[in-house]
Amino acid sequence: MASRDASESRAFLVLHGYDNFRPVEHWQHHLAAELGERGERVVYPQLPEAEAPQVDVWADAVARALAEASDDGRRRVIVVCHSLACIVWLAARPAEDAVERVLLVAPPEQEVLAGIDALTAFVALPLVAPTTPALLVGSDNDPYSPNGVAASFADPLGLPVAVIPHGGHLEPSAGYGRWPSVLDWCLDGSTTIVPAAG
């Protein structure tokens, strides 16, 4: 009964990154499906022009998706971002009063964004730590975060971090299809994020 009460008062917002068209093999796709199978409310939008994102367009789309997930403030939202969505979340500061907690997975460093023509507009965005509980997750060999997620994001923003060994950009090509500990974290924020099973 308690879990049913929880599922009726919460929702999940899953936000993808650059050039991501929500492929079925991605861990976020699996996550959204598995949460839905448990009867949870899940919003997993296709952000506009994923191959050529625009800052304002993505920020607006994220704000709309958050309003949809929260049912206009009637539900607390657990947010799961991957890659470029992390940067948008940290910069756009959407209506955090509706947010319970945030998972920020594999944010790309500004120097890397500067080297991708389609993403240079994201470089100058001011990143601010969420006012709600947040956890950063990154690998120790992510080509999009060569200086490491701790040095580039966790330390400057004062956020806790989980470092995944040899996880690359934490996407399907690095073996991140199903990721059970992320599902567990969504259901219980005290869960430790660990590598996906090989």
C-alpha positions as CSV (number, residue, x, y, z in Angstrom):
1,M,0.0,0.0,0.0
2,A,2.8,2.4,0.8
3,S,4.5,1.9,-2.6
4,R,1.2,2.6,-4.3
5,D,0.7,5.8,-2.3
6,A,4.3,6.8,-3.3
7,S,3.7,6.1,-7.0
8,E,0.5,8.2,-7.0
9,S,2.4,11.2,-5.6
10,R,5.5,11.1,-7.6
11,A,6.7,11.1,-11.2
12,F,9.9,10.6,-13.2
13,L,11.3,12.9,-15.9
14,V,14.0,11.3,-18.1
15,L,16.0,13.7,-20.2
16,H,18.4,12.6,-23.0
17,G,21.5,14.2,-24.5
18,Y,22.8,15.5,-27.8
19,D,22.1,13.5,-30.9
20,N,20.0,11.1,-28.9
21,F,16.7,9.9,-30.5
22,R,15.8,7.7,-27.5
23,P,17.1,4.4,-29.0
24,V,15.7,1.3,-27.5
25,E,19.1,0.0,-26.4
26,H,19.9,3.0,-24.3
27,W,19.7,2.7,-20.5
28,Q,17.3,5.6,-20.3
29,H,14.8,3.8,-22.6
30,H,15.0,0.7,-20.5
31,L,14.6,2.8,-17.3
32,A,11.5,4.6,-18.6
33,A,10.0,1.3,-19.7
34,E,10.7,-0.5,-16.4
35,L,9.3,2.4,-14.4
36,G,6.2,2.4,-16.5
37,E,5.8,-1.3,-16.0
38,R,5.7,-0.7,-12.3
39,G,2.8,1.8,-12.7
40,E,4.9,4.9,-12.3
41,R,4.2,8.1,-14.1
42,V,7.1,8.7,-16.6
43,V,7.7,11.5,-19.0
44,Y,10.5,10.8,-21.5
45,P,10.3,13.5,-24.2
46,Q,12.1,13.6,-27.5
47,L,13.8,17.0,-27.1
48,P,13.7,19.1,-30.3
49,E,16.3,18.7,-33.0
50,A,18.5,16.5,-31.0
51,E,21.2,16.6,-33.7
52,A,21.3,20.4,-33.6
53,P,20.0,21.5,-30.3
54,Q,19.2,25.2,-29.4
55,V,19.7,26.4,-25.8
56,D,16.4,28.2,-25.5
57,V,14.4,25.6,-27.3
58,W,15.7,22.8,-25.1
59,A,15.3,24.9,-21.9
60,D,11.6,25.5,-22.8
61,A,11.1,21.9,-23.7
62,V,12.5,20.8,-20.3
63,A,10.3,23.2,-18.5
64,R,7.2,22.0,-20.3
65,A,8.2,18.4,-19.6
66,L,8.7,19.1,-15.9
67,A,5.3,20.7,-15.7
68,E,3.8,17.7,-17.4
69,A,5.5,15.3,-15.1
70,S,4.6,17.2,-12.0
71,D,0.9,17.4,-13.1
72,D,1.2,21.1,-12.5
73,G,2.6,20.7,-9.1
74,R,0.6,17.8,-7.8
75,R,3.4,15.3,-8.0
76,R,7.0,15.4,-6.8
77,V,9.4,14.7,-9.7
78,I,12.6,12.6,-9.8
79,V,14.7,13.8,-12.7
80,V,17.3,11.7,-14.6
81,C,19.5,13.5,-17.0
82,H,22.2,12.2,-19.3
83,S,25.0,14.1,-21.1
84,L,23.9,17.5,-22.6
85,A,20.6,17.4,-20.6
86,C,22.7,17.8,-17.4
87,I,24.1,21.1,-18.7
88,V,20.6,22.3,-19.7
89,W,19.3,21.3,-16.2
90,L,22.1,23.0,-14.3
91,A,21.8,26.2,-16.4
92,A,18.1,26.6,-17.0
93,R,17.1,26.1,-13.3
94,P,13.6,24.9,-14.0
95,A,10.9,25.0,-11.4
96,E,12.8,23.1,-8.7
97,D,10.0,23.4,-6.1
98,A,8.4,20.5,-8.0
99,V,11.6,18.4,-7.9
100,E,12.4,15.8,-5.3
101,R,15.9,14.9,-6.5
102,V,18.1,14.8,-9.6
103,L,20.5,12.4,-11.1
104,L,23.1,14.0,-13.5
105,V,24.8,11.3,-15.6
106,A,27.9,12.0,-17.7
107,P,27.8,15.8,-18.1
108,P,30.1,17.0,-20.9
109,E,32.8,19.5,-20.1
110,Q,32.7,23.0,-21.6
111,E,36.0,22.5,-23.5
112,V,34.5,19.4,-25.2
113,L,31.3,21.3,-26.1
114,A,33.4,24.1,-27.6
115,G,34.8,21.6,-30.1
116,I,31.5,20.5,-31.4
117,D,30.0,23.0,-33.8
118,A,26.4,22.2,-33.0
119,L,27.0,22.7,-29.3
120,T,29.1,25.8,-29.0
121,A,26.1,27.9,-27.7
122,F,26.0,25.7,-24.6
123,V,29.6,26.5,-23.6
124,A,28.8,29.9,-22.0
125,L,25.9,28.7,-19.9
126,P,26.4,29.4,-16.2
127,L,26.1,26.2,-14.2
128,V,24.5,26.4,-10.8
129,A,24.1,23.6,-8.3
130,P,20.5,22.5,-7.9
131,T,18.7,23.5,-4.7
132,T,17.2,20.1,-4.5
133,P,19.3,16.9,-3.7
134,A,21.4,15.9,-6.6
135,L,23.9,13.2,-7.5
136,L,26.5,13.3,-10.2
137,V,27.6,10.1,-11.9
138,G,30.4,9.9,-14.4
139,S,33.1,7.4,-15.5
140,D,36.8,7.7,-15.1
141,N,37.4,7.5,-18.9
142,D,34.6,9.6,-20.4
143,P,35.9,11.2,-23.6
144,Y,33.3,14.0,-23.0
145,S,34.7,14.7,-19.6
146,P,38.5,14.2,-19.8
147,N,39.2,16.0,-16.6
148,G,36.8,13.8,-14.7
149,V,33.3,14.5,-13.4
150,A,34.6,15.2,-9.8
151,A,37.0,17.9,-10.9
152,S,34.8,19.5,-13.5
153,F,31.4,19.4,-11.9
154,A,31.2,17.8,-8.4
155,D,33.9,19.9,-6.7
156,P,32.9,23.3,-8.2
157,L,29.2,22.7,-7.6
158,G,29.6,21.1,-4.2
159,L,27.7,17.9,-5.2
160,P,28.2,14.3,-4.3
161,V,29.6,12.1,-7.1
162,A,29.7,8.4,-8.0
163,V,32.6,7.5,-10.3
164,I,32.0,4.4,-12.5
165,P,35.2,2.6,-13.6
166,H,35.8,2.3,-17.3
167,G,32.2,3.3,-18.2
168,G,33.0,5.7,-21.1
169,H,30.2,8.1,-21.7
170,L,27.8,5.7,-19.9
171,E,25.8,4.9,-23.1
172,P,25.0,1.7,-25.0
173,S,28.4,1.6,-26.8
174,A,30.0,1.3,-23.4
175,G,27.7,-1.4,-22.3
176,Y,25.0,0.7,-20.7
177,G,21.8,-0.8,-21.8
178,R,19.9,-1.9,-18.7
179,W,21.3,-0.2,-15.6
180,P,19.7,-1.8,-12.6
181,S,21.2,0.4,-9.9
182,V,19.7,3.5,-11.6
183,L,16.3,2.0,-11.5
184,D,16.9,1.2,-7.8
185,W,18.0,4.8,-7.2
186,C,14.9,6.1,-8.8
187,L,12.8,4.1,-6.4
188,D,15.0,4.7,-3.4
189,G,17.4,7.7,-3.4
190,S,19.7,6.1,-0.8
191,T,20.8,3.5,-3.4
192,T,24.4,3.5,-4.5
193,I,24.9,3.7,-8.3
194,V,27.2,1.0,-9.5
195,P,28.3,-0.2,-12.9
196,A,25.8,-1.9,-15.2
197,A,26.2,-5.7,-15.3
198,G,28.5,-6.8,-18.1
